[in-house]
Amino acid sequence: MNKTKNTLILIFLVLAAIILSALIGTLTQDVGFLKWLTWGESVGFDAVNLDLSIIDISFSFHMQVNVLQVLFIAAALLLYKKVR
C-alpha cells in the first residue's frame, strides 16, 4: 500500500510540474527577459507504418521539451524526495 501511495504521489507531482510549466511557458513566451525559459526542441519520430493487409497501423511519437519543463520536473523530483 505504501509503495502504491508513493508511486501515485510521484505521478501527481510530475504531471503537476508538466502542466504548470506549460501554463507558465505560455504566459512568459512574449516576455523578453523570460523568453529563454521557453527555448526547447522537439524529440520524436515520424510515422512508422505496419501493414498487415487487413489492418494498417501507423505509429508516431513527438514530445517538445523546454527549459521550464526540465526545471519544474527537477523541482518535482526534489519535492518527492522530501515528501517521501
Rosetta silent file (secondary structure, phi, psi, omega in degrees, C-alpha in Angstrom):
SEQUENCE: MNKTKNTLILIFLVLAAIILSALIGTLTQDVGFLKWLTWGESVGFDAVNLDLSIIDISFSFHMQVNVLQVLFIAAALLLYKKVR
SCORE:     score description
SCORE:     0.000 S_00000001
   1 L     0.000  -41.762 -178.893    0.000    0.000    0.000 S_00000001
   2 H   -66.609  -36.791  178.937    2.800    2.404    0.890 S_00000001
   3 H   -67.331  -39.055  177.612    4.621    1.744   -2.398 S_00000001
   4 H   -64.643  -41.662  178.830    1.425    2.422   -4.363 S_00000001
   5 H   -62.842  -43.661  178.472    0.903    5.653   -2.451 S_00000001
   6 H   -63.734  -38.964  178.690    4.468    6.795   -3.183 S_00000001
   7 H   -65.301  -42.346  178.604    4.048    5.978   -6.869 S_00000001
   8 H   -65.479  -37.734  176.715    0.812    7.971   -7.066 S_00000001
   9 H   -63.818  -43.184  178.575    2.464   10.930   -5.332 S_00000001
  10 H   -62.148  -46.333  179.700    5.351   10.816   -7.836 S_00000001
  11 H   -61.734  -43.538  179.009    2.983   10.654  -10.822 S_00000001
  12 H   -61.605  -46.098 -178.558    0.917   13.530   -9.443 S_00000001
  13 H   -64.218  -40.598  179.833    3.963   15.727   -8.832 S_00000001
  14 H   -68.172  -43.899  177.856    5.432   15.093  -12.296 S_00000001
  15 H   -64.342  -39.621  176.945    2.101   15.733  -14.047 S_00000001
  16 H   -63.609  -38.917  177.954    1.556   18.891  -11.994 S_00000001
  17 H   -64.194  -41.122  179.358    5.053   20.065  -12.950 S_00000001
  18 H   -65.856  -43.598 -178.856    4.369   19.470  -16.647 S_00000001
  19 H   -67.646  -44.692  178.592    1.028   21.294  -16.537 S_00000001
  20 H   -63.974  -39.096  179.260    2.391   24.234  -14.532 S_00000001
  21 H   -67.311  -35.456  176.921    5.416   24.561  -16.814 S_00000001
  22 H   -66.826  -41.900  179.001    3.160   24.598  -19.881 S_00000001
  23 H   -64.739  -49.339 -179.010    0.956   27.281  -18.323 S_00000001
  24 H   -67.542  -35.510  176.767    3.852   29.458  -17.199 S_00000001
  25 H   -63.049  -39.300  177.258    5.640   28.895  -20.513 S_00000001
  26 H   -66.400  -39.618 -179.407    2.602   30.144  -22.406 S_00000001
  27 H   -71.340  -29.980 -175.327    2.350   33.213  -20.180 S_00000001
  28 H  -101.548    3.640 -176.372    6.055   34.100  -20.447 S_00000001
  29 L   -67.560  -22.653  179.810    6.697   33.396  -24.141 S_00000001
  30 L  -100.354   -0.954  178.663    6.209   37.072  -25.051 S_00000001
  31 L   -88.085  121.345 -171.948    8.209   38.500  -22.116 S_00000001
  32 H   -55.017  -51.070 -174.743   11.649   39.423  -23.403 S_00000001
  33 H   -80.688   -6.777  176.120   13.852   38.542  -20.433 S_00000001
  34 H  -108.436    4.156 -176.547   11.952   35.287  -19.733 S_00000001
  35 H   -63.182  -27.239 -179.312   11.892   34.048  -23.332 S_00000001
  36 H   -65.291  -23.394  178.555   14.852   31.706  -22.671 S_00000001
  37 H   -66.731  -25.684 -178.107   12.608   29.611  -20.408 S_00000001
  38 H   -96.400    4.705  177.616   10.536   28.558  -23.412 S_00000001
  39 L   -71.044  134.278  179.253   13.514   27.554  -25.561 S_00000001
  40 E  -170.428 -179.567 -178.495   13.362   23.892  -26.439 S_00000001
  41 E  -130.041  159.441  175.223   13.431   21.203  -29.049 S_00000001
  42 E   -99.468  132.780 -178.543   11.055   18.604  -30.364 S_00000001
  43 E  -120.556  137.998  176.801   12.089   14.989  -29.914 S_00000001
  44 E   156.782 -169.894  177.135   10.470   12.030  -31.604 S_00000001
  45 E  -136.861  151.871  179.477    9.979   10.069  -34.773 S_00000001
  46 E   -82.399 -175.297 -170.418    7.545   10.319  -37.637 S_00000001
  47 E   -54.818  129.928  170.348    5.116    7.719  -38.798 S_00000001
  48 E  -113.354  120.612 -175.269    6.199    4.097  -38.789 S_00000001
  49 E   -98.222  138.369  174.578    3.708    2.015  -40.747 S_00000001
  50 E  -122.852  106.898 -177.149    2.762   -1.575  -40.037 S_00000001
  51 E  -104.526  113.032 -179.506    0.705   -3.019  -42.886 S_00000001
  52 L  -107.540   23.285 -179.077   -0.848   -6.405  -42.106 S_00000001
  53 L    63.792  -31.196  174.759   -3.019   -6.423  -45.259 S_00000001
  54 L   -94.247  -37.539 -176.985   -6.191   -6.432  -43.135 S_00000001
  55 L  -133.719  142.757  178.782   -5.223   -3.546  -40.917 S_00000001
  56 E  -118.901  119.124 -176.743   -2.783   -0.684  -41.396 S_00000001
  57 E  -115.679  134.610  176.841   -1.300    0.798  -38.223 S_00000001
  58 E  -119.333  133.606  177.786    0.792    3.961  -38.024 S_00000001
  59 E  -117.450  137.139  170.496    2.903    4.914  -35.038 S_00000001
  60 E  -149.814  154.501 -177.852    4.472    8.283  -34.372 S_00000001
  61 E  -144.314  126.446  175.735    5.799    9.977  -31.270 S_00000001
  62 E  -137.679  138.216  178.130    6.652   13.636  -30.685 S_00000001
  63 E  -142.227  128.929  177.618    7.490   15.403  -27.475 S_00000001
  64 E  -100.794  127.032 -178.792    8.512   19.011  -27.075 S_00000001
  65 E  -118.280  132.901  175.500   10.866   19.695  -24.191 S_00000001
  66 E  -128.593  173.989 -174.850   11.818   23.163  -22.999 S_00000001
  67 H   -61.116  -42.138 -177.595   13.958   24.627  -20.220 S_00000001
  68 H   -63.195  -39.379  178.087   10.999   25.421  -17.981 S_00000001
  69 H   -64.639  -41.512  179.334    9.726   21.829  -18.120 S_00000001
  70 H   -63.647  -42.830  179.075   13.133   20.456  -17.171 S_00000001
  71 H   -64.463  -43.162 -178.996   13.373   22.853  -14.221 S_00000001
  72 H   -69.118  -38.293  178.610    9.859   22.057  -12.986 S_00000001
  73 H   -68.073  -38.960  176.054   10.305   18.293  -13.296 S_00000001
  74 H   -62.994  -40.870  177.592   13.604   18.502  -11.406 S_00000001
  75 H   -65.340  -37.765  178.295   11.865   20.527   -8.685 S_00000001
  76 H   -64.977  -39.426  178.767    9.048   17.941   -8.556 S_00000001
  77 H   -68.126  -37.864  175.934   11.558   15.122   -8.103 S_00000001
  78 H   -66.459  -40.007  177.131   13.314   17.015   -5.314 S_00000001
  79 H   -64.901  -36.812  177.557    9.965   17.679   -3.660 S_00000001
  80 H   -62.844  -41.969  178.797    9.109   13.984   -3.974 S_00000001
  81 H   -62.079  -36.024  178.542   12.302   13.027   -2.150 S_00000001
  82 H   -73.613  -39.596 -178.327   11.356   15.380    0.702 S_00000001
  83 H   -70.763  -39.247 -176.853    7.722   14.223    0.861 S_00000001
  84 L   -68.701    0.000    0.000    8.559   10.541    0.685 S_00000001
